[in-house]
């Protein structure tokens, strides 16, 4: 039986319940949602003995304060928000015991952008379309489809397999800097911009703008030049317009050629702008930890490298990566 | 007292001018942080000595926003 285990005292800037997302509804316009940094959520769950896809709390930029309503084992992964337990610093990437009545506090992200709080047993909210993930625009999943608020009491299922002390191998702990390399597959419409523009895109620094969230990350930098082409009348007047087609999570649109917008886990399923490239799935977790002002550089890879990187990310988020 | 940006973003709105007195809790400005409006409030009573940013400025964590005199 689940029972209230965590009370939200302060929610922080934006905290939502996320698992690994709802699959199979993107064609109907409902994005997968789920943890932006899937590696961090998976590892957080494994550390506390959960299946890797249990629901945890994703905190953004500035974390909240929580009170444990009963004894629990938790793990904190992802961004360093200076977590404390009753005032004492709390290690990340490690399963730690929490006594009933104790207070967990998080501050501003010192490195990275998103931290995950994973309780043994997982945050127990109703599944909506097969997932506990919060999709804010659709107002579904998580706690009534909204961010956490002060006063929320979160149920946690019993975490029978939890053992404090499990850690992630230190060599596997990601370091988040203020510069990030994001690997992309070019296309499907990179041929709509000049080769010089593609080269610039793959070499120039792009700044993460303040308009970056779970729907999409905006990058500011060199503008894009479009090739002359026969206008598709039905596509629209913007040189970046195409007849709408489907987006992938990670698709990088360049509306007006002014900026690049990369779809996040809550991204939209269709768009009428040229997509110069698509972020590889393995690097969604890197983008998740980039915050406004950080610098991104895009590097083109082949499909084989993209799939190998995803396999590698999944392999790193496994039981074999834990020190017990 | 320096009021600095806790989070990185863009100045959406400046609600005060130099010389103005403010009460603790008054909104000094609004920032857009990850497409969300975040209000910056006075941490105590005082007089606005200096407004260091203007609308649409981009601010980093720790950027000086407003200087309050007692």
Interface residues (C-beta under 8 A of the other chain):
Chain A: X13 X14 X60 X61 X62 X108 X210 X211 X212 X213 X215 X291 X292 X293
Chain B: X6 X7 X8 X9 X10 X32 X33 X34 X35 X36 X38 X58 X60 X61
